[in-house]
Amino acid sequence: MESIDRLLAELKAEYQASQKQADELKNQPLVQAQGPLKQAAVPSNPTFKTSDINLYPGSLDKDLAQIKAEYKAQNKAQEVASLEPLKAEHEAQNKVQEVASLEPQPAEKVAGPPLDIQTRREKVRQAQVWLKKLDKNSDEGYWFDQFAFRYSSRIDAAIDYLQAVNEFD
């Protein structure tokens, strides 16, 4: 920021100096020569060049506008660079959610093809009987509670568990 302020101050000083020189040239009396102009009539100062005089203040405005545009572009690039890690993190979270949504639910993992209604009813009855016999205070009961936590019902969990251990007829 300091460098831009310094550049602006330099440009302003140059602009004011060129304006002062232009005003001096305008205020010089016009010398009308009665004959052809001689070389001596033109000031011959080697440091004074007419190309150094900025008679068009619009060019200074263009330079200032260019510097401002460069500064804005630099700030925008820094802002975009600071947002890149956040964007990458957001994309990673979206991918994790997408993968999680594509993974089958626990009931779908073991179940396989859909069952016909009669077979389903029979398995539900057998699962209910097994659940009534299950001691909740035993190690198996504790383990089953943890296993069934992700299922929509304990019956679905019991059906999957019994299928996995082949206790169905």
Secondary structure as GFF3:
##gff-version 3
##sequence-region A 1 169
A	DSSP	alpha_helix	2	27	.	.	.	ID=ss1
A	DSSP	three_ten_helix	39	41	.	.	.	ID=ss2
A	DSSP	three_ten_helix	50	52	.	.	.	ID=ss3
A	DSSP	alpha_helix	57	102	.	.	.	ID=ss4
A	DSSP	alpha_helix	106	111	.	.	.	ID=ss5
A	DSSP	alpha_helix	117	133	.	.	.	ID=ss6
A	DSSP	alpha_helix	139	148	.	.	.	ID=ss7
A	DSSP	alpha_helix	154	164	.	.	.	ID=ss8
###
